[in-house]
C-alpha cells in the first residue's frame, strides 16, 4: 500500500514539474531592405508549448546591415543570441516576455517557414 501511494505521488510530481515549453527552434533569414538600401537580418525563436502543442514566438529581432559582406559576423551574433535566449527560456532562467521588440518591416518576409515539421 505504501509503495502505491509513493508511486502515485512520484508520478504526479513528474506531471506537475513539466516546463511550459518542451523544445525550441531558431530561424533566421536575410533579405534586402529597399527603403534603407541595406540588408535586413531577421531572427526568430519559436517554442513548442507543452500544453497546447502550438508554436509560440518567444524571440524576434531585426537588424539592418549596410553591406552584404558584413552580414556574416552580425548573422552569427544574432543567431547565438537567439539560441542563448531560447535555452534560457527552456531552463526557466528567462521569461519569454523579455524578448526585444522587433522593428517594423514592411513587405513580406521571405524564407523557410519554421512551423513546418
Backbone as a printed PyTorch tensor [residue, N CA C, xyz], in Angstrom:
tensor([[[  0.8220,  -1.1980,   0.0000],
         [  0.0000,   0.0000,   0.0000],
         [  0.8690,   1.2660,   0.0000]],

        [[  1.9300,   1.2220,   0.8200],
         [  2.8100,   2.3890,   0.8840],
         [  3.5080,   2.6200,  -0.4570]],

        [[  3.8380,   1.5370,  -1.1440],
         [  4.5140,   1.6620,  -2.4320],
         [  3.5870,   2.2950,  -3.4640]],

        [[  2.3100,   1.9440,  -3.4330],
         [  1.3480,   2.5370,  -4.3720],
         [  1.1970,   4.0340,  -4.1430]],

        [[  1.1430,   4.4340,  -2.8810],
         [  0.9970,   5.8580,  -2.5610],
         [  2.2530,   6.6220,  -2.9970]],

        [[  3.4290,   6.0550,  -2.7220],
         [  4.6680,   6.7170,  -3.1300],
         [  4.7760,   6.8190,  -4.6510]],

        [[  4.3760,   5.7610,  -5.3470],
         [  4.3980,   5.7910,  -6.8060],
         [  3.4380,   6.8490,  -7.3420]],

        [[  2.2490,   6.9530,  -6.7450],
         [  1.2700,   7.9570,  -7.1730],
         [  1.8110,   9.3670,  -6.9610]],

        [[  2.4300,   9.6110,  -5.8050],
         [  2.9890,  10.9380,  -5.5360],
         [  4.1480,  11.2540,  -6.4810]],

        [[  4.9600,  10.2640,  -6.7720],
         [  6.0700,  10.4660,  -7.6930],
         [  5.5760,  10.7590,  -9.1080]],

        [[  4.5550,  10.0380,  -9.5610],
         [  4.0080,  10.2510, -10.9060],
         [  3.3640,  11.6250, -11.0340]],

        [[  2.6160,  12.0570, -10.0260],
         [  2.0060,  13.3900, -10.1000],
         [  3.0650,  14.4800, -10.0210]],

        [[  4.1340,  14.2410,  -9.2870],
         [  5.2300,  15.2140,  -9.2220],
         [  5.8900,  15.4100, -10.5690]],

        [[  6.0810,  14.3180, -11.3160],
         [  6.6530,  14.4410, -12.6580],
         [  5.7210,  15.1920, -13.5920]],

        [[  4.4290,  14.9690, -13.4550],
         [  3.4700,  15.6550, -14.3330],
         [  3.4490,  17.1520, -14.0670]],

        [[  3.5040,  17.5370, -12.7950],
         [  3.4400,  18.9520, -12.4710],
         [  4.7740,  19.6620, -12.6720]],

        [[  5.8720,  18.9240, -12.7340],
         [  7.1720,  19.5650, -12.9050],
         [  7.5230,  19.8140, -14.3660]],

        [[  6.6390,  19.4590, -15.2850],
         [  6.8970,  19.6730, -16.7070],
         [  6.9280,  21.1670, -17.0020]],

        [[  7.9110,  21.5960, -17.7880],
         [  8.0550,  23.0060, -18.1160],
         [  6.9720,  23.4940, -19.0610]],

        [[  6.8730,  24.8230, -19.1950],
         [  5.8600,  25.3870, -20.0770],
         [  6.1770,  25.0860, -21.5380]],

        [[  7.4570,  25.1050, -21.8970],
         [  7.8680,  24.8400, -23.2740],
         [  8.7120,  23.5720, -23.3110]],

        [[  8.4730,  22.7420, -24.3150],
         [  9.1940,  21.4760, -24.3880],
         [ 10.4170,  21.5440, -25.3000]],

        [[ 10.3690,  22.3280, -26.3590],
         [ 11.5030,  22.4450, -27.2730],
         [ 11.4610,  23.8060, -27.9690]],

        [[ 12.5960,  24.2010, -28.5360],
         [ 12.6710,  25.4720, -29.2530],
         [ 13.2740,  25.2460, -30.6290]],

        [[ 13.0300,  26.2090, -31.5090],
         [ 13.5730,  26.1700, -32.8630],
         [ 13.8980,  27.6060, -33.2720]],

        [[ 15.0660,  27.8020, -33.8580],
         [ 15.5210,  29.1340, -34.2560],
         [ 15.5760,  29.2070, -35.7770]],

        [[ 15.0680,  30.3180, -36.3260],
         [ 15.0650,  30.5310, -37.7700],
         [ 15.6360,  31.9180, -38.0570]],

        [[ 16.3880,  32.0110, -39.1450],
         [ 16.9980,  33.2890, -39.4970],
         [ 17.0050,  33.4480, -41.0130]],

        [[ 16.6660,  34.6560, -41.4700],
         [ 16.6950,  34.9440, -42.9030],
         [ 17.3760,  36.2880, -43.1400]],

        [[ 17.8840,  36.4500, -44.3420],
         [ 18.4570,  37.7210, -44.7860],
         [ 17.7010,  38.1330, -46.0340]],

        [[ 17.2160,  39.3710, -46.0410],
         [ 16.5050,  39.8540, -47.2200],
         [ 16.8820,  41.3060, -47.4530]],

        [[ 16.8190,  41.7530, -48.6950],
         [ 17.1380,  43.1570, -48.9760],
         [ 16.0400,  44.0810, -48.4590]],

        [[ 16.4590,  45.1950, -47.9200],
         [ 15.5290,  46.2260, -47.4720],
         [ 15.7270,  47.4180, -48.4030]],

        [[ 14.8020,  47.5910, -49.3330],
         [ 14.9720,  48.5780, -50.3960],
         [ 14.8000,  50.0160, -49.9090]],

        [[ 14.0480,  50.2210, -48.8410],
         [ 13.8220,  51.5850, -48.3580],
         [ 15.0820,  52.1860, -47.7480]],

        [[ 15.8770,  51.3650, -47.0860],
         [ 17.0810,  51.8770, -46.4380],
         [ 18.3560,  51.4920, -47.1750]],

        [[ 18.2310,  50.8330, -48.3210],
         [ 19.3740,  50.3750, -49.1230],
         [ 20.3320,  49.5430, -48.2790]],

        [[ 19.7710,  48.5920, -47.5590],
         [ 20.5820,  47.7240, -46.7120],
         [ 19.9950,  46.3120, -46.7410]],

        [[ 20.5370,  45.4380, -45.9300],
         [ 20.0610,  44.0640, -45.8300],
         [ 19.5220,  43.8380, -44.4250]],

        [[ 18.3150,  43.2940, -44.3460],
         [ 17.6870,  43.0200, -43.0570],
         [ 17.9710,  41.5840, -42.6530]],

        [[ 18.4760,  41.4080, -41.4340],
         [ 18.6740,  40.0800, -40.8580],
         [ 17.5860,  39.9010, -39.8120]],

        [[ 16.7020,  38.9470, -40.0520],
         [ 15.5650,  38.7150, -39.1650],
         [ 15.7620,  37.3680, -38.4830]],

        [[ 15.7480,  37.3880, -37.1570],
         [ 15.9610,  36.1810, -36.3650],
         [ 14.7330,  35.9480, -35.4980]],

        [[ 14.2190,  34.7190, -35.5220],
         [ 13.0660,  34.3520, -34.7000],
         [ 13.3700,  33.0570, -33.9680]],

        [[ 12.9070,  32.9740, -32.7370],
         [ 12.9830,  31.7340, -31.9700],
         [ 11.5600,  31.3510, -31.5860]],

        [[ 11.2130,  30.1180, -31.8500],
         [  9.8870,  29.5970, -31.5400],
         [ 10.0150,  28.5340, -30.4650]],

        [[  8.9990,  28.4420, -29.6130],
         [  8.9640,  27.4160, -28.5760],
         [  7.6750,  26.6260, -28.7050]],

        [[  7.7750,  25.3300, -28.5060],
         [  6.6180,  24.4490, -28.5730],
         [  5.9680,  24.4140, -27.1970]],

        [[  4.7390,  24.9190, -27.1170],
         [  4.0010,  24.9370, -25.8570],
         [  3.6210,  23.5080, -25.4930]],

        [[  3.9980,  23.0850, -24.2850],
         [  3.7700,  21.6920, -23.9050],
         [  2.3030,  21.4000, -23.6200]],

        [[  1.5150,  22.4140, -23.3060],
         [  0.1000,  22.1810, -23.0060],
         [ -0.7570,  22.1420, -24.2640]],

        [[ -0.5920,  23.1240, -25.1440],
         [ -1.4560,  23.1990, -26.3240],
         [ -0.8320,  22.5580, -27.5590]],

        [[  0.4760,  22.3710, -27.5780],
         [  1.1420,  21.7820, -28.7350],
         [  1.3260,  22.7430, -29.8920]],

        [[  1.1820,  24.0410, -29.6590],
         [  1.3470,  25.0310, -30.7260],
         [  2.6800,  25.7610, -30.5450]],

        [[  3.1980,  26.3020, -31.6530],
         [  4.4530,  27.0430, -31.6290],
         [  4.1740,  28.4950, -31.2680]],

        [[  4.9710,  29.0470, -30.3620],
         [  4.8310,  30.4180, -29.8810],
         [  6.1450,  31.1530, -30.1460]],

        [[  6.0520,  32.3700, -30.6770],
         [  7.2580,  33.1760, -30.9030],
         [  7.7100,  33.7380, -29.5590]],

        [[  8.9340,  33.3970, -29.1560],
         [  9.4570,  33.8930, -27.8860],
         [ 10.5540,  34.9340, -28.0930]],

        [[ 11.1270,  34.9880, -29.2710],
         [ 12.2030,  35.9350, -29.5610],
         [ 12.1030,  36.3340, -31.0240]],

        [[ 12.1430,  37.6350, -31.2790],
         [ 12.1090,  38.1390, -32.6480],
         [ 12.9410,  39.4110, -32.6870]],

        [[ 13.8910,  39.4470, -33.5930],
         [ 14.7520,  40.6190, -33.6780],
         [ 15.1560,  40.8560, -35.1270]],

        [[ 15.2400,  42.1270, -35.5000],
         [ 15.6760,  42.5050, -36.8410],
         [ 16.7640,  43.5490, -36.7230]],

        [[ 17.7750,  43.3940, -37.5520],
         [ 18.8540,  44.3690, -37.5980],
         [ 19.2040,  44.6060, -39.0640]],

        [[ 19.5220,  45.8440, -39.4010],
         [ 19.8840,  46.2010, -40.7750],
         [ 21.3960,  46.3490, -40.8920]],

        [[ 21.9560,  45.7810, -41.9660],
         [ 23.3890,  45.8550, -42.2450],
         [ 23.5480,  46.5160, -43.6060]],

        [[ 24.4330,  47.5000, -43.6940],
         [ 24.5810,  48.2550, -44.9410],
         [ 25.1780,  47.4230, -46.0720]],

        [[ 26.2350,  46.6800, -45.8020],
         [ 26.9030,  45.9230, -46.8600],
         [ 26.7040,  44.4290, -46.6230]],

        [[ 26.4440,  43.7190, -47.7040],
         [ 26.1770,  42.2820, -47.5970],
         [ 27.3910,  41.5100, -47.0780]],

        [[ 28.5810,  41.9720, -47.3930],
         [ 29.7740,  41.2470, -46.9490],
         [ 29.9670,  41.3310, -45.4320]],

        [[ 29.2850,  42.2700, -44.7700],
         [ 29.3770,  42.3940, -43.3160],
         [ 28.3010,  41.5940, -42.5830]],

        [[ 27.4710,  40.8850, -43.3130],
         [ 26.3640,  40.1810, -42.6620],
         [ 26.8040,  38.9310, -41.9190]],

        [[ 27.9520,  38.3730, -42.2650],
         [ 28.3620,  37.1090, -41.6510],
         [ 28.5470,  37.2350, -40.1360]],

        [[ 29.2720,  38.2510, -39.6870],
         [ 29.5220,  38.4230, -38.2580],
         [ 28.2330,  38.7500, -37.5060]],

        [[ 27.4310,  39.6280, -38.0930],
         [ 26.1810,  40.0320, -37.4430],
         [ 25.2170,  38.8540, -37.3830]],

        [[ 25.1710,  38.0850, -38.4630],
         [ 24.2820,  36.9250, -38.5100],
         [ 24.6590,  35.9030, -37.4400]],

        [[ 25.9400,  35.6560, -37.2820],
         [ 26.4000,  34.7050, -36.2690],
         [ 26.0820,  35.1930, -34.8630]],

        [[ 26.2840,  36.4890, -34.6140],
         [ 25.9930,  37.0440, -33.2880],
         [ 24.5000,  36.9670, -32.9790]],

        [[ 23.6650,  37.3350, -33.9360],
         [ 22.2180,  37.2870, -33.7270],
         [ 21.7360,  35.8530, -33.5020]],

        [[ 22.2880,  34.9160, -34.2440],
         [ 21.9080,  33.5180, -34.0980],
         [ 22.3090,  32.9890, -32.7230]],

        [[ 23.5010,  33.3340, -32.2550],
         [ 23.9320,  32.9130, -30.9230],
         [ 23.0730,  33.5280, -29.8310]],

        [[ 22.6890,  34.8050, -29.9970],
         [ 21.8040,  35.4450, -29.0200],
         [ 20.4550,  34.7420, -28.9530]],

        [[ 19.9140,  34.3650, -30.1050],
         [ 18.6210,  33.6800, -30.1310],
         [ 18.7170,  32.3020, -29.4920]],

        [[ 19.8060,  31.5720, -29.7700],
         [ 19.9880,  30.2580, -29.1480],
         [ 20.1450,  30.3810, -27.6330]],

        [[ 20.9030,  31.3730, -27.1810],
         [ 21.0680,  31.5780, -25.7420],
         [ 19.7400,  31.9170, -25.0780]],

        [[ 18.9690,  32.8020, -25.7120],
         [ 17.6820,  33.1820, -25.1420],
         [ 16.7360,  31.9880, -25.0770]],

        [[ 16.6780,  31.1860, -26.1500],
         [ 15.7630,  30.0440, -26.1510],
         [ 16.1980,  28.9840, -25.1440]],

        [[ 17.5000,  28.7880, -24.9580],
         [ 17.9620,  27.8440, -23.9350],
         [ 17.6370,  28.3400, -22.5360]],

        [[ 17.7360,  29.6510, -22.3130],
         [ 17.3790,  30.2080, -21.0130],
         [ 15.8880,  30.0800, -20.7400]],

        [[ 15.0690,  30.2010, -21.7690],
         [ 13.6260,  30.0290, -21.5880],
         [ 13.3150,  28.5800, -21.2270]],

        [[ 13.9960,  27.6320, -21.8740],
         [ 13.7620,  26.2170, -21.5650],
         [ 14.1810,  25.8680, -20.1430]],

        [[ 15.2790,  26.4390, -19.6690],
         [ 15.7240,  26.1460, -18.3100],
         [ 14.9680,  26.9510, -17.2720]],

        [[ 14.2210,  27.9530, -17.6980],
         [ 13.4000,  28.7240, -16.7710],
         [ 14.0900,  29.9280, -16.1840]],

        [[ 15.2910,  30.2750, -16.6450],
         [ 16.0050,  31.4120, -16.0750],
         [ 15.6250,  32.7380, -16.7260]],

        [[ 14.8890,  32.7090, -17.8320],
         [ 14.4650,  33.9250, -18.5250],
         [ 12.9900,  33.8120, -18.8690]],

        [[ 12.2790,  34.8940, -18.6710],
         [ 10.8690,  34.9240, -19.0390],
         [ 10.7440,  35.2190, -20.5270]],

        [[  9.8270,  34.5460, -21.2380],
         [  9.6920,  34.8250, -22.6700],
         [  9.1520,  36.2100, -22.9720]],

        [[  8.6500,  36.9440, -21.9670],
         [  8.1480,  38.2910, -22.2150],
         [  9.2810,  39.3010, -22.3150]],

        [[ 10.5230,  38.9140, -22.0170],
         [ 11.6480,  39.8390, -22.0740],
         [ 12.3050,  39.8860, -23.4430]],

        [[ 11.6580,  39.3330, -24.4330],
         [ 12.1930,  39.3470, -25.7890],
         [ 12.2130,  40.7770, -26.3130]],

        [[ 13.2810,  41.1800, -27.0090],
         [ 13.3150,  42.5410, -27.5420],
         [ 12.2320,  42.7430, -28.5920]],

        [[ 11.7270,  43.9450, -28.6320],
         [ 10.6720,  44.2670, -29.5900],
         [ 11.2460,  44.3480, -31.0000]],

        [[ 10.6090,  43.7030, -31.9700],
         [ 11.1180,  43.7760, -33.3440],
         [ 10.8240,  45.1350, -33.9640]],

        [[ 11.6940,  45.5460, -34.8700],
         [ 11.4540,  46.7790, -35.6020],
         [ 10.4280,  46.5030, -36.6900]],

        [[  9.6990,  47.5210, -37.0580],
         [  8.6710,  47.3580, -38.0860],
         [  9.3130,  47.1600, -39.4520]],

        [[  8.8310,  46.1650, -40.1730],
         [  9.3150,  45.8740, -41.5160],
         [  8.1050,  45.7510, -42.4180]],

        [[  8.1060,  46.5170, -43.4900],
         [  7.0090,  46.4210, -44.4390],
         [  7.3660,  45.4300, -45.5280]],

        [[  6.3730,  44.7490, -46.0360],
         [  6.5920,  43.7700, -47.0960],
         [  6.6730,  42.3660, -46.5340]],

        [[  6.5960,  41.4000, -47.4100],
         [  6.6230,  40.0160, -46.9410],
         [  8.0130,  39.6130, -46.4680]],

        [[  8.0450,  38.7220, -45.5100],
         [  9.2950,  38.1670, -45.0260],
         [  9.5020,  36.8500, -45.7520]],

        [[ 10.5500,  36.7790, -46.5450],
         [ 10.7970,  35.5960, -47.3490],
         [ 11.6790,  34.6200, -46.5870]],

        [[ 11.5050,  33.3390, -46.8710],
         [ 12.3550,  32.3220, -46.2520],
         [ 11.5580,  31.0980, -45.8930]],

        [[ 12.2120,  30.1540, -45.2880],
         [ 11.5650,  28.8990, -44.9070],
         [ 10.6280,  29.1300, -43.7330]],

        [[  9.5270,  28.4440, -43.7510],
         [  8.5680,  28.5330, -42.6680],
         [  9.0390,  27.6390, -41.5250]],

        [[  9.3930,  28.2140, -40.3500],
         [  9.9000,  27.3860, -39.2580],
         [  8.8180,  26.5420, -38.5970]],

        [[  7.5550,  26.7690, -38.9310],
         [  6.4860,  25.9960, -38.3170],
         [  6.2970,  24.6460, -38.9860]],

        [[  6.8900,  24.4440, -40.1670],
         [  6.7860,  23.1410, -40.8280],
         [  7.6650,  22.1440, -40.1000]],

        [[  7.1380,  20.9650, -39.9130],
         [  7.9100,  19.9450, -39.1920],
         [  8.6030,  19.0500, -40.1490]]])
